């Protein structure tokens, strides 16, 4: 980062000196930089919703019951 360090207030002051078009470009660049984080958050939220879904919980219990016999195959915990 070119060795430039700014406080948030300094950054805001500099941003206000930009033209409207440049500010929109800045917004676009910032949103693109946040996109991977937003996608990760969306995936985590989807997993949490799935984990809390009663139908999915019932399906997992059903799968666990099907494999219960295989768990009794005599293998020790590894």
N, C-alpha and C positions, 0 to 999 in steps of 0.2 A: 504494500500500500504506500508507496512513495514516501514513507516516513512522515506523513501528515497525520496529526492527531487533532481532532476537533471535539469540543463538547457538543452535546445535543443542541444547546442554545445557539452555539456558533454555526452549527450545521443548518438550523432553522433560519437563522439570519441570512446565511448565504443562499439558501433555497429561495427565500423571498426576493432576492435580487435577480432571479432567473425570470425569463419571459414565461408566459402561460404555456407556450408550446414546450419549452425546456422543462417546466415543472411537470407537465404530463409525461414527458419522456422519463423523468426521474421516477415518477410514480410507477410507470410501466417497468422500469428496471428493478425497482424495489419489489414489486409484486412478483416478477419472474424469479428474483432471488429467494423469495419466501415460498414459492410454489412447492419445492420438494418437502419442506417442513409441513405445509398444509396437507399434502398428499399423505405423508406419514401419519399425521393426526387423524385424517379421515379413515385410514386403514385401521388404526387402533380403535377408533370409535366404532367402526363396523364390527370388529372382533368382540368388543365389549357387548354390543347389542346382541350378537350371535350367542355369546356365552350366557347372556341373561334371558334368552328366548326359551320359554317353556317347551316348545316343540323340539328344539335342538337338544335341550337337556334330556328330554325323553328319548330321543334317538341315540344319544350317547349312552344312556343307561341300557338301552336295548343292545347296542353293540358290545358294551361291557359284559352283559349277560351271555351273549353269544361266545365271547372269548374266555369266559370264566373257566370252561372245561380245559382249554389250552393252558391256562395258568396253572392248572393242577398236574402238569405233565412231569413233575418230579425234578425239574431244574431248580437249582438253588438260586437265590438272588445273586446277581452278578454285579 
